[in-house]
Amino acid sequence: MTSIMSSDILEDLPIKWIDFPCSAENQWICEANKIVMDFGGVFHSIFLRWAVTINGLHVATERYNGEEWLKGDKAFSVFGIRNAVDGTGPKLGAVRIWQADMAAKIHESSIPMLSAWAFCNMYSCLEEFIFKIFRSYLDANPLEICKGPEFSGHRKAHRERLESEEKKNCWTSLWSERLEAWHRKKLYDGLEKVFNNFINKTGLKIPSGYKGEYDYTDIGKTLGGIALIRNCFIHGASTVPQELEDFCRDYKGLFFSFKAGDKFQITINDLATLEYFTDTFTQTLNTSLLELACPEIAELKP
């Protein structure tokens, strides 16, 4: 992470993250940027943990298909808890025993399932991330979601929050309830719509260095496609829908390559594509937040 105050900032060197100061009225930008940098590491860590776990299944498949196990009459046991036959209560013991060839097949057949659940895990993290950066903006601009006659009490409490400790606590309680209610409702909107709403409210722009090649609406569509992949798995889709193939045909589909009518299956390549997206997505947001907080930075770029 490089500080914007560092003399290295303008050097032609690869920079992963840029930390920077914000004015008092733009403090939410620094809060959002901290979330961006933190989650950039979280996404990568989650991917690595799932990748090594999936690799373990490949290693196990090779091992149990190996000569030592196939010719050594070895068996693979899965232990669990069952009631003892002698009536002495639950005990730990083998609940399934497989010979080497079957153990190899079971490990190999588990790889797609693990890739799919890893994808869902990263998607959940992506959802949490987008709501966190949105909430950082709303905490600084609460009246954005306190409009209309039904929230007149909230606006009054906000105006009076500095008059006394009691009124401050009243506002804090009302705001917490309002923010949670907003969050619960927006969960049904989908990531693409929530992210586009965040961009519209904050005025965040794609980094100037991208020279108009694409904007955050395009990134929103990628988020929508990622959500579609996740939903296909969660809802038990057996074949790839046309909508998913259409998403993959566009450049917004990145390296996803689902074909309509094919068996729906999430692979390690799809997981790697999602991790690639989160890596570039967070770095792009980092630069955008920098330019939002320090507009003069954009003018320094060639």
Short mmCIF file of the C-alpha atoms (twelve columns), coordinates in Angstrom:
data_MODEL
# 
_entry.id   MODEL 
# 
loop_
_atom_site.group_PDB 
_atom_site.id 
_atom_site.type_symbol 
_atom_site.label_atom_id 
_atom_site.label_alt_id 
_atom_site.label_comp_id 
_atom_site.label_asym_id 
_atom_site.label_seq_id 
_atom_site.Cartn_x 
_atom_site.Cartn_y 
_atom_site.Cartn_z 
_atom_site.pdbx_PDB_model_num 
ATOM 1   C CA . MET A 1   0.000   0.000   0.000   1 
ATOM 2   C CA . THR A 2   1.410   3.388   -1.031  1 
ATOM 3   C CA . SER A 3   0.447   6.658   0.607   1 
ATOM 4   C CA . ILE A 4   -0.633  9.508   -1.654  1 
ATOM 5   C CA . MET A 5   1.752   11.688  0.355   1 
ATOM 6   C CA . SER A 6   4.716   9.546   -0.675  1 
ATOM 7   C CA . SER A 7   7.122   10.835  -3.327  1 
ATOM 8   C CA . ASP A 8   6.888   7.379   -4.935  1 
ATOM 9   C CA . ILE A 9   3.311   7.989   -6.030  1 
ATOM 10  C CA . LEU A 10  4.273   9.448   -9.413  1 
ATOM 11  C CA . GLU A 11  6.988   6.908   -10.198 1 
ATOM 12  C CA . ASP A 12  6.325   4.464   -13.005 1 
ATOM 13  C CA . LEU A 13  6.044   1.450   -10.700 1 
ATOM 14  C CA . PRO A 14  3.253   -1.086  -10.230 1 
ATOM 15  C CA . ILE A 15  1.131   -0.054  -7.246  1 
ATOM 16  C CA . LYS A 16  -1.366  -2.425  -5.636  1 
ATOM 17  C CA . TRP A 17  -3.168  -0.034  -3.287  1 
ATOM 18  C CA . ILE A 18  -3.145  3.717   -2.745  1 
ATOM 19  C CA . ASP A 19  -3.990  5.184   0.658   1 
ATOM 20  C CA . PHE A 20  -4.806  8.882   0.826   1 
ATOM 21  C CA . PRO A 21  -6.171  11.583  3.161   1 
ATOM 22  C CA . CYS A 22  -9.665  13.061  2.874   1 
ATOM 23  C CA . SER A 23  -11.239 16.322  3.910   1 
ATOM 24  C CA . ALA A 24  -13.692 16.223  6.813   1 
ATOM 25  C CA . GLU A 25  -16.722 16.385  4.520   1 
ATOM 26  C CA . ASN A 26  -15.355 13.524  2.388   1 
ATOM 27  C CA . GLN A 27  -14.299 11.239  5.211   1 
ATOM 28  C CA . TRP A 28  -16.639 8.531   3.937   1 
ATOM 29  C CA . ILE A 29  -14.373 8.187   0.886   1 
ATOM 30  C CA . CYS A 30  -11.441 7.184   3.100   1 
ATOM 31  C CA . GLU A 31  -13.697 4.785   5.001   1 
ATOM 32  C CA . ALA A 32  -14.853 3.220   1.742   1 
ATOM 33  C CA . ASN A 33  -11.279 3.027   0.480   1 
ATOM 34  C CA . LYS A 34  -10.200 1.169   3.608   1 
ATOM 35  C CA . ILE A 35  -12.988 -1.343  2.999   1 
ATOM 36  C CA . VAL A 36  -11.852 -1.705  -0.625  1 
ATOM 37  C CA . MET A 37  -8.248  -2.395  0.366   1 
ATOM 38  C CA . ASP A 38  -9.250  -4.809  3.132   1 
ATOM 39  C CA . PHE A 39  -11.590 -6.795  0.907   1 
ATOM 40  C CA . GLY A 40  -9.021  -6.910  -1.884  1 
ATOM 41  C CA . GLY A 41  -7.000  -9.126  0.445   1 
ATOM 42  C CA . VAL A 42  -10.047 -11.033 1.681   1 
ATOM 43  C CA . PHE A 43  -11.110 -12.069 -1.833  1 
ATOM 44  C CA . HIS A 44  -7.617  -13.324 -2.631  1 
ATOM 45  C CA . SER A 45  -7.353  -15.201 0.663   1 
ATOM 46  C CA . ILE A 46  -10.704 -16.943 0.139   1 
ATOM 47  C CA . PHE A 47  -9.690  -17.985 -3.368  1 
ATOM 48  C CA . LEU A 48  -6.352  -19.381 -2.193  1 
ATOM 49  C CA . ARG A 49  -7.951  -21.430 0.589   1 
ATOM 50  C CA . TRP A 50  -10.497 -22.963 -1.759  1 
ATOM 51  C CA . ALA A 51  -7.862  -23.538 -4.455  1 
ATOM 52  C CA . VAL A 52  -5.595  -25.526 -2.143  1 
ATOM 53  C CA . THR A 53  -8.604  -27.485 -0.855  1 
ATOM 54  C CA . ILE A 54  -9.635  -28.410 -4.401  1 
ATOM 55  C CA . ASN A 55  -6.030  -29.291 -5.162  1 
ATOM 56  C CA . GLY A 56  -6.152  -31.666 -2.191  1 
ATOM 57  C CA . LEU A 57  -8.979  -33.590 -3.879  1 
ATOM 58  C CA . HIS A 58  -6.878  -33.934 -7.035  1 
ATOM 59  C CA . VAL A 59  -3.934  -35.182 -4.974  1 
ATOM 60  C CA . ALA A 60  -6.178  -37.635 -3.118  1 
ATOM 61  C CA . THR A 61  -7.611  -38.948 -6.396  1 
ATOM 62  C CA . GLU A 62  -4.116  -39.659 -7.701  1 
ATOM 63  C CA . ARG A 63  -3.092  -41.256 -4.422  1 
ATOM 64  C CA . TYR A 64  -6.011  -43.677 -4.171  1 
ATOM 65  C CA . ASN A 65  -5.599  -44.569 -7.851  1 
ATOM 66  C CA . GLY A 66  -1.937  -45.318 -7.202  1 
ATOM 67  C CA . GLU A 67  -0.385  -48.751 -7.170  1 
ATOM 68  C CA . GLU A 68  0.273   -48.664 -3.428  1 
ATOM 69  C CA . TRP A 69  -3.429  -48.396 -2.636  1 
ATOM 70  C CA . LEU A 70  -4.842  -50.473 -5.499  1 
ATOM 71  C CA . LYS A 71  -2.537  -53.445 -4.913  1 
ATOM 72  C CA . GLY A 72  -2.159  -53.041 -1.174  1 
ATOM 73  C CA . ASP A 73  -5.779  -53.916 -0.431  1 
ATOM 74  C CA . LYS A 74  -6.146  -50.663 1.501   1 
ATOM 75  C CA . ALA A 75  -9.470  -49.082 2.393   1 
ATOM 76  C CA . PHE A 76  -10.540 -45.480 2.954   1 
ATOM 77  C CA . SER A 77  -12.737 -44.834 5.991   1 
ATOM 78  C CA . VAL A 78  -15.019 -41.894 6.765   1 
ATOM 79  C CA . PHE A 79  -15.587 -41.448 10.488  1 
ATOM 80  C CA . GLY A 80  -18.717 -40.052 12.089  1 
ATOM 81  C CA . ILE A 81  -20.911 -40.514 15.164  1 
ATOM 82  C CA . ARG A 82  -23.439 -43.338 15.486  1 
ATOM 83  C CA . ASN A 83  -25.269 -45.019 18.352  1 
ATOM 84  C CA . ALA A 84  -23.315 -48.049 19.524  1 
ATOM 85  C CA . VAL A 85  -24.922 -51.444 18.861  1 
ATOM 86  C CA . ASP A 86  -24.406 -52.405 22.506  1 
ATOM 87  C CA . GLY A 87  -26.591 -49.514 23.655  1 
ATOM 88  C CA . THR A 88  -23.790 -47.587 25.373  1 
ATOM 89  C CA . GLY A 89  -24.623 -44.384 23.493  1 
ATOM 90  C CA . PRO A 90  -23.191 -42.384 20.575  1 
ATOM 91  C CA . LYS A 91  -19.623 -43.241 19.594  1 
ATOM 92  C CA . LEU A 92  -17.113 -42.197 16.956  1 
ATOM 93  C CA . GLY A 93  -16.633 -44.848 14.313  1 
ATOM 94  C CA . ALA A 94  -16.487 -45.615 10.597  1 
ATOM 95  C CA . VAL A 95  -19.735 -44.688 8.841   1 
ATOM 96  C CA . ARG A 96  -18.489 -45.635 5.368   1 
ATOM 97  C CA . ILE A 97  -15.568 -47.698 4.084   1 
ATOM 98  C CA . TRP A 98  -14.439 -47.667 0.449   1 
ATOM 99  C CA . GLN A 99  -11.832 -49.642 -1.416  1 
ATOM 100 C CA . ALA A 100 -9.127  -47.641 -3.187  1 
ATOM 101 C CA . ASP A 101 -10.800 -47.383 -6.610  1 
ATOM 102 C CA . MET A 102 -14.096 -46.179 -5.133  1 
ATOM 103 C CA . ALA A 103 -12.297 -43.737 -2.821  1 
ATOM 104 C CA . ALA A 104 -10.570 -42.228 -5.863  1 
ATOM 105 C CA . LYS A 105 -13.887 -41.856 -7.723  1 
ATOM 106 C CA . ILE A 106 -15.599 -40.216 -4.732  1 
ATOM 107 C CA . HIS A 107 -12.792 -37.672 -4.309  1 
ATOM 108 C CA . GLU A 108 -12.772 -36.856 -8.029  1 
ATOM 109 C CA . SER A 109 -16.562 -36.487 -8.200  1 
ATOM 110 C CA . SER A 110 -16.466 -34.016 -5.290  1 
ATOM 111 C CA . ILE A 111 -14.292 -31.492 -7.171  1 
ATOM 112 C CA . PRO A 112 -17.118 -29.762 -9.140  1 
ATOM 113 C CA . MET A 113 -19.259 -29.472 -6.012  1 
ATOM 114 C CA . LEU A 114 -16.401 -27.852 -4.115  1 
ATOM 115 C CA . SER A 115 -15.719 -25.414 -6.970  1 
ATOM 116 C CA . ALA A 116 -19.388 -24.406 -6.956  1 
ATOM 117 C CA . TRP A 117 -19.550 -23.806 -3.210  1 
ATOM 118 C CA . ALA A 118 -16.287 -21.861 -3.403  1 
ATOM 119 C CA . PHE A 119 -17.899 -19.660 -6.064  1 
ATOM 120 C CA . CYS A 120 -20.897 -19.087 -3.792  1 
ATOM 121 C CA . ASN A 121 -18.605 -18.246 -0.884  1 
ATOM 122 C CA . MET A 122 -16.815 -15.599 -2.944  1 
ATOM 123 C CA . TYR A 123 -20.151 -14.275 -4.208  1 
ATOM 124 C CA . SER A 124 -21.388 -13.851 -0.631  1 
ATOM 125 C CA . CYS A 125 -18.197 -11.951 0.153   1 
ATOM 126 C CA . LEU A 126 -18.744 -9.773  -2.932  1 
ATOM 127 C CA . GLU A 127 -22.278 -8.990  -1.781  1 
ATOM 128 C CA . GLU A 128 -21.035 -8.103  1.701   1 
ATOM 129 C CA . PHE A 129 -18.342 -5.878  0.187   1 
ATOM 130 C CA . ILE A 130 -20.704 -3.851  -2.003  1 
ATOM 131 C CA . PHE A 131 -23.122 -3.269  0.852   1 
ATOM 132 C CA . LYS A 132 -20.283 -2.227  3.160   1 
ATOM 133 C CA . ILE A 133 -18.992 0.485   0.824   1 
ATOM 134 C CA . PHE A 134 -22.565 1.661   0.188   1 
ATOM 135 C CA . ARG A 135 -23.272 1.815   3.926   1 
ATOM 136 C CA . SER A 136 -20.107 3.860   4.497   1 
ATOM 137 C CA . TYR A 137 -21.561 6.473   2.138   1 
ATOM 138 C CA . LEU A 138 -25.004 6.357   3.750   1 
ATOM 139 C CA . ASP A 139 -23.570 6.708   7.264   1 
ATOM 140 C CA . ALA A 140 -22.136 10.028  6.106   1 
ATOM 141 C CA . ASN A 141 -25.269 10.982  4.139   1 
ATOM 142 C CA . PRO A 142 -28.179 9.441   6.067   1 
ATOM 143 C CA . LEU A 143 -30.861 11.738  4.679   1 
ATOM 144 C CA . GLU A 144 -30.366 10.083  1.265   1 
ATOM 145 C CA . ILE A 145 -32.648 7.282   2.475   1 
ATOM 146 C CA . CYS A 146 -34.785 9.320   4.857   1 
ATOM 147 C CA . LYS A 147 -36.889 11.157  2.298   1 
ATOM 148 C CA . GLY A 148 -40.668 11.359  2.183   1 
ATOM 149 C CA . PRO A 149 -43.345 12.017  4.822   1 
ATOM 150 C CA . GLU A 150 -42.877 8.619   6.475   1 
ATOM 151 C CA . PHE A 151 -39.378 9.657   7.570   1 
ATOM 152 C CA . SER A 152 -40.178 13.131  8.898   1 
ATOM 153 C CA . GLY A 153 -39.394 11.905  12.413  1 
ATOM 154 C CA . HIS A 154 -35.985 10.686  11.261  1 
ATOM 155 C CA . ARG A 155 -35.167 14.039  9.684   1 
ATOM 156 C CA . LYS A 156 -36.244 15.875  12.846  1 
ATOM 157 C CA . ALA A 157 -34.097 13.571  14.992  1 
ATOM 158 C CA . HIS A 158 -31.158 14.169  12.651  1 
ATOM 159 C CA . ARG A 159 -31.515 17.962  12.925  1 
ATOM 160 C CA . GLU A 160 -31.669 17.809  16.724  1 
ATOM 161 C CA . ARG A 161 -28.993 15.134  17.268  1 
ATOM 162 C CA . LEU A 162 -26.365 17.596  18.533  1 
ATOM 163 C CA . GLU A 163 -28.619 19.296  21.079  1 
ATOM 164 C CA . SER A 164 -28.172 16.724  23.831  1 
ATOM 165 C CA . GLU A 165 -26.870 13.232  24.547  1 
ATOM 166 C CA . GLU A 166 -30.432 11.958  24.748  1 
ATOM 167 C CA . LYS A 167 -31.289 13.309  21.303  1 
ATOM 168 C CA . LYS A 168 -28.033 11.953  19.918  1 
ATOM 169 C CA . ASN A 169 -28.923 8.483   21.217  1 
ATOM 170 C CA . CYS A 170 -32.427 8.833   19.773  1 
ATOM 171 C CA . TRP A 171 -31.014 9.601   16.332  1 
ATOM 172 C CA . THR A 172 -28.452 6.801   16.562  1 
ATOM 173 C CA . SER A 173 -31.185 4.281   17.342  1 
ATOM 174 C CA . LEU A 174 -33.502 5.513   14.586  1 
ATOM 175 C CA . TRP A 175 -30.684 5.539   12.041  1 
ATOM 176 C CA . SER A 176 -29.522 2.041   12.913  1 
ATOM 177 C CA . GLU A 177 -33.051 0.700   12.425  1 
ATOM 178 C CA . ARG A 178 -33.489 2.599   9.159   1 
ATOM 179 C CA . LEU A 179 -30.165 1.438   7.718   1 
ATOM 180 C CA . GLU A 180 -30.850 -2.212  8.565   1 
ATOM 181 C CA . ALA A 181 -34.340 -2.004  7.045   1 
ATOM 182 C CA . TRP A 182 -32.868 -0.466  3.883   1 
ATOM 183 C CA . HIS A 183 -30.233 -3.223  3.732   1 
ATOM 184 C CA . ARG A 184 -32.793 -6.030  4.090   1 
ATOM 185 C CA . LYS A 185 -34.963 -4.566  1.338   1 
ATOM 186 C CA . LYS A 186 -32.082 -3.978  -1.071  1 
ATOM 187 C CA . LEU A 187 -30.923 -7.597  -0.767  1 
ATOM 188 C CA . TYR A 188 -33.781 -8.479  -3.122  1 
ATOM 189 C CA . ASP A 189 -32.679 -5.966  -5.772  1 
ATOM 190 C CA . GLY A 190 -29.603 -7.921  -6.867  1 
ATOM 191 C CA . LEU A 191 -25.961 -6.851  -6.940  1 
ATOM 192 C CA . GLU A 192 -26.115 -5.075  -10.295 1 
ATOM 193 C CA . LYS A 193 -28.938 -2.760  -9.266  1 
ATOM 194 C CA . VAL A 194 -27.477 -2.090  -5.803  1 
ATOM 195 C CA . PHE A 195 -24.047 -1.275  -7.236  1 
ATOM 196 C CA . ASN A 196 -25.488 1.009   -9.930  1 
ATOM 197 C CA . ASN A 197 -27.453 2.806   -7.220  1 
ATOM 198 C CA . PHE A 198 -24.241 3.279   -5.233  1 
ATOM 199 C CA . ILE A 199 -22.466 4.732   -8.271  1 
ATOM 200 C CA . ASN A 200 -25.344 7.094   -9.041  1 
ATOM 201 C CA . LYS A 201 -25.574 8.408   -5.487  1 
ATOM 202 C CA . THR A 202 -21.833 8.877   -4.949  1 
ATOM 203 C CA . GLY A 203 -20.964 10.210  -8.406  1 
ATOM 204 C CA . LEU A 204 -18.034 7.786   -8.595  1 
ATOM 205 C CA . LYS A 205 -16.409 7.715   -12.039 1 
ATOM 206 C CA . ILE A 206 -14.299 5.111   -13.781 1 
ATOM 207 C CA . PRO A 207 -10.581 6.089   -13.477 1 
ATOM 208 C CA . SER A 208 -9.502  8.735   -15.977 1 
ATOM 209 C CA . GLY A 209 -6.637  6.509   -17.118 1 
ATOM 210 C CA . TYR A 210 -9.129  4.065   -18.647 1 
ATOM 211 C CA . LYS A 211 -9.839  6.681   -21.350 1 
ATOM 212 C CA . GLY A 212 -13.526 5.849   -21.671 1 
ATOM 213 C CA . GLU A 213 -13.049 2.205   -22.671 1 
ATOM 214 C CA . TYR A 214 -15.856 1.223   -20.309 1 
ATOM 215 C CA . ASP A 215 -17.656 2.555   -17.260 1 
ATOM 216 C CA . TYR A 216 -19.202 1.313   -14.035 1 
ATOM 217 C CA . THR A 217 -22.421 0.386   -15.840 1 
ATOM 218 C CA . ASP A 218 -20.382 -2.288  -17.644 1 
ATOM 219 C CA . ILE A 219 -18.970 -3.517  -14.349 1 
ATOM 220 C CA . GLY A 220 -22.518 -3.611  -13.009 1 
ATOM 221 C CA . LYS A 221 -23.485 -5.952  -15.858 1 
ATOM 222 C CA . THR A 222 -20.566 -8.225  -14.966 1 
ATOM 223 C CA . LEU A 223 -21.874 -8.312  -11.404 1 
ATOM 224 C CA . GLY A 224 -25.286 -9.254  -12.788 1 
ATOM 225 C CA . GLY A 225 -23.768 -12.126 -14.763 1 
ATOM 226 C CA . ILE A 226 -21.851 -13.392 -11.739 1 
ATOM 227 C CA . ALA A 227 -25.095 -13.318 -9.765  1 
ATOM 228 C CA . LEU A 228 -26.774 -15.325 -12.543 1 
ATOM 229 C CA . ILE A 229 -24.105 -18.046 -12.315 1 
ATOM 230 C CA . ARG A 230 -24.534 -18.235 -8.562  1 
ATOM 231 C CA . ASN A 231 -28.327 -18.364 -8.846  1 
ATOM 232 C CA . CYS A 232 -28.180 -21.179 -11.412 1 
ATOM 233 C CA . PHE A 233 -26.284 -23.291 -8.889  1 
ATOM 234 C CA . ILE A 234 -28.370 -22.350 -5.854  1 
ATOM 235 C CA . HIS A 235 -31.632 -23.079 -7.687  1 
ATOM 236 C CA . GLY A 236 -30.400 -26.386 -9.092  1 
ATOM 237 C CA . ALA A 237 -30.151 -25.576 -12.807 1 
ATOM 238 C CA . SER A 238 -29.207 -28.724 -14.711 1 
ATOM 239 C CA . THR A 239 -28.462 -27.008 -18.030 1 
ATOM 240 C CA . VAL A 240 -27.040 -23.617 -18.979 1 
ATOM 241 C CA . PRO A 241 -29.813 -21.079 -19.780 1 
ATOM 242 C CA . GLN A 242 -29.628 -18.894 -22.897 1 
ATOM 243 C CA . GLU A 243 -29.356 -15.793 -20.720 1 
ATOM 244 C CA . LEU A 244 -26.078 -17.049 -19.277 1 
ATOM 245 C CA . GLU A 245 -24.616 -17.808 -22.708 1 
ATOM 246 C CA . ASP A 246 -25.594 -14.320 -23.870 1 
ATOM 247 C CA . PHE A 247 -23.721 -12.844 -20.903 1 
ATOM 248 C CA . CYS A 248 -20.613 -14.892 -21.711 1 
ATOM 249 C CA . ARG A 249 -20.573 -13.749 -25.354 1 
ATOM 250 C CA . ASP A 250 -20.052 -10.121 -24.347 1 
ATOM 251 C CA . TYR A 251 -16.724 -8.747  -23.126 1 
ATOM 252 C CA . LYS A 252 -18.432 -8.102  -19.797 1 
ATOM 253 C CA . GLY A 253 -18.524 -11.893 -19.408 1 
ATOM 254 C CA . LEU A 254 -14.733 -11.979 -18.900 1 
ATOM 255 C CA . PHE A 255 -13.437 -15.577 -19.188 1 
ATOM 256 C CA . PHE A 256 -16.728 -17.318 -18.404 1 
ATOM 257 C CA . SER A 257 -17.683 -19.634 -21.291 1 
ATOM 258 C CA . PHE A 258 -21.049 -21.229 -20.542 1 
ATOM 259 C CA . LYS A 259 -22.993 -22.556 -23.570 1 
ATOM 260 C CA . ALA A 260 -26.793 -22.781 -23.614 1 
ATOM 261 C CA . GLY A 261 -28.036 -26.352 -23.307 1 
ATOM 262 C CA . ASP A 262 -24.771 -27.710 -21.882 1 
ATOM 263 C CA . LYS A 263 -24.707 -29.309 -18.455 1 
ATOM 264 C CA . PHE A 264 -24.426 -26.518 -15.890 1 
ATOM 265 C CA . GLN A 265 -21.267 -26.924 -13.847 1 
ATOM 266 C CA . ILE A 266 -19.013 -24.423 -12.090 1 
ATOM 267 C CA . THR A 267 -15.325 -25.227 -12.561 1 
ATOM 268 C CA . ILE A 268 -12.080 -24.073 -10.997 1 
ATOM 269 C CA . ASN A 269 -11.628 -21.853 -14.084 1 
ATOM 270 C CA . ASP A 270 -14.880 -20.069 -13.267 1 
ATOM 271 C CA . LEU A 271 -13.678 -19.608 -9.697  1 
ATOM 272 C CA . ALA A 272 -10.369 -18.193 -10.978 1 
ATOM 273 C CA . THR A 273 -12.283 -15.823 -13.275 1 
ATOM 274 C CA . LEU A 274 -14.340 -14.548 -10.350 1 
ATOM 275 C CA . GLU A 275 -11.167 -13.972 -8.312  1 
ATOM 276 C CA . TYR A 276 -9.611  -12.121 -11.248 1 
ATOM 277 C CA . PHE A 277 -12.685 -9.889  -11.411 1 
ATOM 278 C CA . THR A 278 -12.556 -9.080  -7.685  1 
ATOM 279 C CA . ASP A 279 -8.865  -8.219  -7.983  1 
ATOM 280 C CA . THR A 280 -9.333  -5.773  -10.866 1 
ATOM 281 C CA . PHE A 281 -12.644 -4.497  -9.450  1 
ATOM 282 C CA . THR A 282 -11.174 -3.488  -6.096  1 
ATOM 283 C CA . GLN A 283 -8.116  -1.865  -7.670  1 
ATOM 284 C CA . THR A 284 -10.360 0.089   -10.040 1 
ATOM 285 C CA . LEU A 285 -12.490 1.302   -7.135  1 
ATOM 286 C CA . ASN A 286 -9.332  2.263   -5.243  1 
ATOM 287 C CA . THR A 287 -8.256  4.542   -8.094  1 
ATOM 288 C CA . SER A 288 -11.761 5.961   -8.549  1 
ATOM 289 C CA . LEU A 289 -12.035 6.837   -4.873  1 
ATOM 290 C CA . LEU A 290 -8.623  8.516   -5.043  1 
ATOM 291 C CA . GLU A 291 -9.756  10.685  -7.959  1 
ATOM 292 C CA . LEU A 292 -13.041 11.471  -6.202  1 
ATOM 293 C CA . ALA A 293 -11.186 12.652  -3.090  1 
ATOM 294 C CA . CYS A 294 -8.348  14.344  -4.987  1 
ATOM 295 C CA . PRO A 295 -9.635  15.434  -8.445  1 
ATOM 296 C CA . GLU A 296 -6.308  17.044  -9.239  1 
ATOM 297 C CA . ILE A 297 -4.702  13.586  -9.403  1 
ATOM 298 C CA . ALA A 298 -6.489  12.841  -12.690 1 
ATOM 299 C CA . GLU A 299 -4.819  15.874  -14.260 1 
ATOM 300 C CA . LEU A 300 -1.347  14.512  -13.430 1 
ATOM 301 C CA . LYS A 301 -1.844  11.385  -15.531 1 
ATOM 302 C CA . PRO A 302 -0.583  11.392  -19.128 1 
# 
